[in-house]
Amino acid sequence: MTTELITGIRELTTQADDRARLNDAALVIEAGRILWIGPASAAPAADTRTDVGGRAVLPGWVDTHTHLVFAGDRAAEFEARMAGQRYAAGGINTTVAATRAASEEQLARGAARLRREAEAQGTTFLETKTGYGLDLASETRSARAATSVADVVTFLGAHLVPDGIDRRDYLDLVTGPMLAAVAPYADYIDAFCEVGAFDVEESREVLLAGRAAGLGVRVHGNQLGFSGGVRLAVELGAASVDHCNHLKERDIEALAGGATVATLLPACDLSTRQPFPPARRLLGAGARIALATNCNPGTSYTTSMPFCVSTAVLQMGLTIDEAVWAATRGAAAAVGRENGADAAGSLRVGGWADLQVLDAPSVAHLAYRPGVPLTLAVWRRGVRSRLCGLEGSDGLDGSGGSDASGRTDA
C-alpha cells in the first residue's frame, strides 16, 4: 500500500494522554491510518512526502453538536435579538415550516454545503441532529438526509412541541411511531430539557424510550435556566449534556462524579447573549468538557470550530491546551469515540489519519490571531482535502517536499 510522509512539523499536537506537544515531528500515513509518529530526523522512507514547512499539525476538530438539516433563514430573528429582543425557546417554528416544505434532496444538499464549510476549517468528524421536521414524515426525511453528511446522527424529535398538536399526543408520537421510523438512521436520542420545551419527566420518558430502541442518550440542558437537564443527563449516564450555562454547585458535582461530558457552545452563547458556562469551575471540579459549534439557523449559524476555540480561550478562561483538547479528544468522548479503532480527536499509531495543518507554528495562534482563517490543509482518513484551495501553495508540496522556508525541492 502507498505510504505518505508528512514532515516539517514545527509542533505536533497528538492529544495523547500526556497532552504533550511534539516539536520537529513527522508522521506516516498508510491506508487512511497513522503508521508512525516521531522525530522528523528519524522518519522512515515513504512513497510520497509532504513537507508542511515548519507549521503546526493537530487532530481534526470533532464537532459534536450541530443542526445541519434544515431549510429557510432566520436572519431577521437574529437581527431582532441583537436589537434587544430576548431569546426564548420556540423560535424554531419558523424553521420547522421551511423544513417540512423542503425535499430530502434539498435538505441533504444544504447540510452537505455546511459540512464542506466545516471541513475547510479543520473539522473531520461531525455530529448532526434531526429536530426541525417534528412530524413523522419530515423527521424521517431529515434523518435520512443527516446520514449522508454526518459521522453521528442524533434523533431530536423532542426539540419542541410543534404548533397544532396536543402535548401528550406529540410525546406519544415521538416515543412511538416517530422513534421507530428514525431509529434505523440514528445513533443517539436527545431531548431539549428546558422551560418552554420539555420538562425533566417528559425528557426522561423520551430518552428512556430511545435507550430501549438501542440509541445512546444525549441531553440539551440548563441553557436558559436551572432546568434539571444536567442532573437528568448524569442520572441516565448520558454521553453528553450540552449548553450548561446555568449550573448550581450540585450540577457541577454531579458532572464531576459521572461520565457525562459537558459540551459547551460558546458561539451560541454569544448569539443569544446568555452567560457563558462556568468552564473553569467545571474543570476545577474534575468534570470533562467539550466544545462544539451548535451550528443552526436560529442561534448559532456558524460551522467554525476555530471561532469556538478562540472564544473559549478569550472569553471563558480556558487555556489553549484545554480548549484544543475540548474541541478534539474531549469532544470525541461526548460521542463515545475517544478510544478504539474508530476513535476521533487524536493522532495515534493505528488510528485514523484525521488531521489539519495550521498556517502558523503553534496552536496558540488559534486564539492569538482570532478570526484569521488558519486552516491550511486537512486530511480525513488519510485523504488530503481539496476544499482549501491549496494546490501549488508555498510550502505544501506533495511531490518532492520543501524545507522550513517553503522552498520546494521538486
C-alpha positions in Angstrom: 0.0 0.0 0.0 1.1 3.6 -0.6 2.6 5.4 2.3 2.7 9.2 2.8 5.2 11.0 5.0 4.2 14.4 6.5 7.2 16.1 7.7 8.5 19.6 8.6 6.0 19.8 11.5 7.1 22.5 13.9 4.6 21.5 16.5 2.6 18.3 16.6 -0.4 18.0 18.9 -1.4 14.4 19.1 -3.8 14.5 22.1 -2.1 11.5 23.7 -2.9 11.1 27.3 0.0 13.3 28.4 -1.2 16.1 26.2 2.4 16.9 25.2 3.2 18.8 22.0 6.0 17.3 19.9 8.5 19.6 18.2 10.2 19.0 14.8 8.0 15.9 14.2 6.7 13.8 11.4 4.2 11.1 10.8 3.5 8.4 8.2 0.0 7.5 6.8 -0.9 4.2 5.2 -4.4 3.1 4.2 -6.0 6.0 5.9 -4.4 5.3 9.2 -1.3 6.5 11.0 1.6 4.1 10.6 4.3 6.0 12.5 4.8 9.2 14.6 8.1 10.5 15.8 11.0 13.0 15.3 11.4 14.2 11.7 15.1 13.2 11.9 14.1 9.6 12.4 11.3 9.4 9.9 11.2 6.3 7.7 11.1 6.4 3.9 7.6 6.6 2.3 6.2 6.6 -1.2 5.2 10.2 -1.1 6.3 13.2 1.0 4.6 16.4 2.1 6.6 19.0 3.9 4.5 21.4 5.9 7.3 24.0 6.2 7.5 24.4 10.0 3.8 24.7 10.6 1.6 23.2 13.4 -0.3 19.9 12.9 -3.1 18.8 15.2 -6.1 16.4 15.0 -9.1 17.5 13.0 -11.9 19.1 15.0 -14.7 16.9 16.4 -17.9 18.9 16.3 -20.4 17.0 18.4 -23.4 19.4 18.4 -24.8 20.6 15.1 -28.3 21.0 13.5 -27.3 21.0 9.8 -30.5 19.5 8.4 -32.9 22.4 7.9 -34.3 24.8 5.3 -35.1 28.5 5.5 -33.4 31.6 7.0 -33.7 33.3 10.4 -31.6 36.4 9.9 -34.5 38.7 10.8 -34.8 36.9 14.2 -31.1 37.3 14.8 -31.3 41.0 13.9 -34.1 41.5 16.3 -32.3 39.7 19.1 -29.2 41.8 18.5 -31.5 44.9 18.9 -32.6 43.7 22.3 -35.3 41.1 21.9 -34.9 38.4 24.5 -34.2 34.8 23.3 -36.6 32.1 24.4 -37.3 28.6 23.2 -39.9 28.5 20.4 -38.2 30.3 17.6 -37.7 27.1 15.7 -41.2 27.1 14.4 -40.1 29.3 11.5 -37.5 26.6 10.6 -40.0 23.8 11.1 -42.3 25.2 8.5 -39.5 25.6 5.9 -38.0 22.2 6.6 -41.4 20.5 6.2 -41.7 22.1 2.8 -38.3 21.0 1.6 -37.5 17.8 -0.2 -35.0 15.3 1.2 -32.6 16.2 -1.7 -32.8 19.9 -0.7 -32.2 19.1 2.9 -29.2 16.9 2.1 -27.7 19.4 -0.3 -27.9 22.2 2.4 -26.4 20.0 5.0 -23.6 19.0 2.7 -22.8 22.6 2.0 -22.4 23.2 5.7 -20.3 20.0 6.1 -17.9 21.3 3.4 -17.7 24.6 5.1 -16.8 22.9 8.4 -14.2 20.7 6.8 -12.5 23.7 5.2 -12.0 25.0 8.8 -10.5 21.7 10.1 -13.5 19.7 11.1 -13.0 16.0 10.3 -15.7 14.4 12.5 -19.2 15.8 12.8 -22.5 15.0 14.6 -25.8 16.4 13.4 -29.4 16.1 14.6 -33.0 15.9 13.3 -35.4 18.2 15.1 -36.7 20.7 12.6 -39.3 18.4 11.0 -41.3 17.5 14.1 -43.7 15.2 12.3 -43.3 11.6 11.2 -42.5 12.2 7.5 -40.3 15.2 8.0 -38.2 13.7 10.9 -37.7 10.5 8.9 -36.7 12.5 5.8 -34.3 14.6 7.9 -32.7 11.5 9.5 -32.0 10.0 6.1 -30.5 13.3 4.9 -28.4 13.5 8.0 -26.8 10.1 7.3 -25.4 11.5 4.1 -23.3 14.1 5.8 -22.7 13.2 9.4 -20.5 10.7 11.2 -23.0 10.5 14.1 -26.8 11.2 13.8 -29.0 12.2 16.8 -32.7 12.0 16.9 -34.2 15.2 18.3 -37.9 14.8 17.9 -38.2 16.2 21.4 -36.9 19.7 20.3 -40.3 21.4 20.8 -44.0 20.6 20.7 -45.0 21.9 17.3 -48.0 24.1 16.8 -51.4 22.4 16.3 -50.8 19.2 18.3 -51.7 18.2 21.8 -48.7 17.9 24.1 -49.4 14.3 25.2 -50.2 13.2 21.6 -46.8 14.6 20.5 -44.9 12.8 23.2 -46.7 9.5 22.2 -45.6 10.2 18.6 -42.0 10.9 19.5 -41.7 7.8 21.7 -43.7 5.6 19.3 -44.0 5.8 15.5 -41.5 8.6 15.0 -38.8 6.9 17.1 -39.5 3.6 15.2 -39.1 5.3 11.9 -36.0 7.3 12.7 -34.1 4.8 14.9 -32.6 2.9 11.9 -30.7 6.0 10.9 -29.7 7.4 14.3 -27.0 6.7 16.9 -28.4 8.8 19.8 -31.6 10.3 21.1 -31.7 13.8 22.6 -34.3 16.0 24.4 -34.4 19.8 24.9 -34.9 19.8 28.6 -35.8 23.4 29.1 -38.5 25.8 30.1 -40.7 26.3 27.0 -39.6 22.9 25.6 -39.8 19.6 27.7 -39.6 19.2 31.5 -37.5 16.6 33.3 -40.2 13.9 33.4 -41.1 14.4 29.8 -37.4 14.4 28.8 -36.8 11.2 30.8 -39.7 9.5 29.1 -38.3 10.3 25.6 -34.7 9.4 26.5 -35.7 6.1 28.1 -37.8 5.2 25.0 -34.8 5.9 22.8 -32.5 3.8 25.0 -35.0 0.9 24.8 -34.8 1.3 21.0 -31.0 0.9 21.1 -29.9 4.5 20.9 -27.4 6.3 23.1 -28.6 9.2 25.2 -27.7 12.9 25.0 -29.4 16.0 26.5 -29.9 19.7 25.8 -29.8 21.1 29.4 -29.6 24.2 31.5 -29.3 26.6 28.6 -31.9 29.2 29.7 -32.2 28.4 33.4 -31.8 25.6 36.0 -33.9 23.2 34.1 -32.8 19.9 35.7 -31.4 18.7 32.4 -27.8 18.3 33.7 -28.7 16.1 36.6 -31.1 14.1 34.4 -28.2 13.5 32.0 -25.9 12.3 34.7 -28.7 10.1 36.2 -29.2 8.4 32.9 -25.5 8.1 32.1 -25.9 10.3 29.0 -22.8 10.6 26.8 -23.2 14.4 27.0 -25.3 17.2 28.2 -25.0 20.3 26.0 -25.2 24.1 26.8 -24.8 24.0 30.7 -25.0 27.8 31.0 -26.8 27.8 34.4 -25.2 25.4 36.9 -25.6 25.1 40.6 -22.8 23.5 42.7 -24.7 20.2 42.8 -24.9 20.2 39.0 -21.1 20.7 38.8 -20.6 18.0 41.4 -22.9 15.6 39.5 -20.9 16.1 36.3 -17.6 15.7 38.2 -18.8 12.4 39.7 -20.2 10.9 36.5 -19.1 10.0 33.0 -21.3 12.6 31.2 -19.4 15.2 29.2 -20.4 18.8 29.5 -20.5 20.2 25.9 -20.2 24.0 25.9 -21.4 26.0 22.9 -19.8 29.5 23.1 -20.9 30.7 19.7 -24.5 30.1 20.7 -23.9 31.9 24.0 -22.7 35.0 22.1 -25.6 34.9 19.7 -28.2 34.5 22.4 -26.4 36.8 24.9 -26.5 34.1 27.5 -23.9 33.9 30.3 -21.0 31.6 29.4 -20.9 28.3 31.2 -18.6 28.2 34.2 -15.8 26.3 32.4 -13.1 26.9 34.9 -15.3 25.7 37.8 -16.2 22.5 35.8 -12.6 21.7 35.1 -11.6 22.6 38.7 -14.1 20.1 40.0 -12.9 17.4 37.7 -15.7 17.4 35.1 -15.0 16.6 31.5 -15.9 19.3 28.9 -16.2 19.5 25.1 -16.6 22.4 22.7 -19.0 22.4 19.7 -20.5 24.9 17.3 -24.2 24.2 17.7 -24.5 25.2 14.1 -28.1 26.0 13.5 -30.1 28.7 11.6 -31.5 30.5 14.7 -29.0 30.8 17.5 -25.5 29.8 16.2 -25.2 29.9 12.4 -21.5 29.1 12.3 -19.5 26.0 11.3 -16.3 27.4 12.7 -14.7 25.3 15.4 -11.7 27.7 15.4 -14.0 30.5 16.4 -15.3 28.4 19.3 -11.8 27.6 20.4 -10.7 31.2 20.4 -13.8 32.3 22.2 -13.3 29.7 24.9 -9.8 31.0 25.5 -10.6 34.7 25.3 -14.0 34.8 26.9 -14.4 31.6 29.0 -10.9 31.4 30.7 -9.7 28.2 29.1 -6.0 27.8 28.3 -5.1 27.0 24.7 -4.4 23.3 25.6 -7.7 23.0 27.4 -9.7 24.5 24.6 -8.0 22.4 21.8 -8.4 19.3 23.9 -12.1 20.1 24.4 -12.6 20.5 20.7 -10.8 17.3 19.8 -10.3 14.4 22.2 -12.7 15.8 24.8 -15.4 16.2 22.1 -14.7 12.6 20.9 -15.7 11.4 24.4 -19.0 13.2 24.1 -20.0 10.8 21.2 -18.3 7.7 22.5 -15.3 7.9 20.1 -12.4 8.7 22.4 -10.9 5.2 22.1 -10.9 2.2 19.9 -10.4 1.6 16.2 -12.7 4.4 15.1 -11.5 6.9 17.7 -11.7 10.6 16.7 -9.9 13.7 18.0 -6.4 12.2 18.5 -3.4 11.2 16.4 -2.1 7.8 17.4 -0.4 4.9 15.6 -3.2 2.7 14.2 -5.8 5.4 14.4 -7.4 7.3 11.6 -5.3 10.0 9.9 -7.8 12.8 10.6 -5.6 15.9 10.9 -5.2 19.5 9.9 -2.3 21.9 9.2 -2.4 25.4 10.5 -0.7 28.3 8.7 1.1 29.0 12.0 3.9 27.5 14.0 1.7 26.7 17.1 -1.9 26.0 18.1 -1.5 29.1 20.3 -2.2 31.2 17.1 -5.8 29.9 17.2 -6.5 32.4 20.0 -3.6 34.7 19.4 -5.0 35.5 15.9 -8.7 35.2 16.4 -10.9 35.3 13.3 -8.0 34.6 11.0 -8.6 31.5 8.7 -5.5 29.5 9.7 -6.5 26.0 8.5 -4.3 25.4 5.5 -4.8 21.7 4.8 -7.0 18.9 6.0 -6.5 15.1 5.8 -9.6 13.0 6.5 -9.0 9.3 6.8 -5.7 9.8 5.1 -7.0 11.7 2.1 -6.0 15.3 1.7 -8.9 17.6 1.3 -9.2 19.7 -1.9 -11.5 22.1 -0.2 -8.9 24.7 0.9 -7.6 25.5 -2.5 -4.0 24.5 -1.6 -2.8 23.2 -4.9 0.5 24.9 -5.6 0.6 26.6 -2.2 4.0 27.6 -0.9 5.4 25.1 1.5 2.9 22.3 0.9 4.3 20.4 -2.0 3.3 16.8 -2.1 5.6 15.7 -4.9 9.1 16.5 -3.6 8.7 18.2 -0.2 10.1 21.5 1.0 12.4 23.0 3.6 11.3 25.1 6.5 11.3 28.2 4.4 8.8 26.7 2.0 11.2 26.2 -1.0 10.3 23.1 -2.8 13.0 20.6 -3.9 10.9 19.0 -6.6 
